[in-house]
Amino acid sequence: MRRKPQTKLEPVVPAEILEQAKQAISADRLKKSTTTKCSVCGGETTVAAAEPLCWVCRRLKISAWRDIEQQMPAQE
């Protein structure tokens, strides 16, 4: 058995749109350079944040505060 010779396929996405997508991705990569590492887990954080925590660690911290506040009246 022989394979059929493959025909040359036309690109599905036009070259202009492909180039625009590549430029958009490179712009996103430049924006990521302004991020820092989370002090707890090492994940990405934004520089604008007051604390060097990623969104997951920040949510866990808020959740822990709420748990502590709810336990205080029960102990008294």
C-alpha positions as CSV (number, residue, x, y, z in Angstrom):
1,M,0.0,0.0,0.0
2,R,1.1,3.5,-0.8
3,R,0.2,6.7,0.9
4,K,-1.5,9.4,-1.1
5,P,0.7,12.4,-1.5
6,Q,-0.5,15.2,0.8
7,T,-1.8,18.2,-0.9
8,K,-0.7,21.6,0.3
9,L,-3.3,23.0,2.7
10,E,-4.3,26.7,2.8
11,P,-3.9,28.4,6.1
12,V,-7.2,28.6,8.1
13,V,-6.3,31.9,9.7
14,P,-5.2,34.8,7.5
15,A,-1.7,36.0,8.0
16,E,-2.8,39.4,9.2
17,I,-4.9,38.1,12.1
18,L,-2.1,35.7,13.1
19,E,0.3,38.6,13.2
20,Q,-2.1,40.7,15.3
21,A,-2.5,37.7,17.7
22,K,1.3,37.3,18.1
23,Q,1.6,41.0,18.9
24,A,-1.1,40.9,21.5
25,I,0.6,37.9,23.2
26,S,3.9,39.7,23.3
27,A,2.2,42.7,24.9
28,D,0.7,40.4,27.6
29,R,4.1,39.0,28.3
30,L,5.5,42.5,28.9
31,K,2.7,43.2,31.4
32,K,3.5,40.0,33.3
33,S,7.0,41.4,34.0
34,T,5.4,43.9,36.4
35,T,4.3,41.1,38.7
36,T,6.0,39.9,41.8
37,K,6.1,36.6,43.8
38,C,3.7,35.8,46.6
39,S,5.4,35.7,49.9
40,V,3.5,32.5,50.9
41,C,3.2,30.3,47.9
42,G,5.4,31.9,45.3
43,G,2.5,32.6,42.9
44,E,2.2,35.7,40.8
45,T,0.9,38.9,42.4
46,T,0.4,42.4,41.1
47,V,2.7,45.2,42.1
48,A,-0.3,47.4,43.0
49,A,-1.3,45.1,45.8
50,A,-0.6,46.4,49.3
51,E,0.7,43.0,50.5
52,P,2.8,40.6,48.4
53,L,0.1,37.9,48.4
54,C,-1.5,36.2,45.4
55,W,-5.3,36.2,45.2
56,V,-5.6,32.7,46.7
57,C,-3.5,33.5,49.8
58,R,-5.3,36.8,50.2
59,R,-8.7,35.0,50.2
60,L,-7.4,32.4,52.7
61,K,-6.2,35.2,55.0
62,I,-9.6,36.9,54.9
63,S,-11.3,33.6,55.5
64,A,-9.0,33.0,58.5
65,W,-9.8,36.4,59.9
66,R,-13.5,35.7,59.7
67,D,-13.1,32.4,61.4
68,I,-11.2,34.0,64.3
69,E,-13.8,36.7,64.7
70,Q,-16.6,34.2,64.9
71,Q,-14.8,32.1,67.5
72,M,-14.1,35.1,69.8
73,P,-17.7,35.6,71.1
74,A,-18.1,31.8,71.7
75,Q,-15.0,31.7,74.0
76,E,-16.3,34.5,76.2
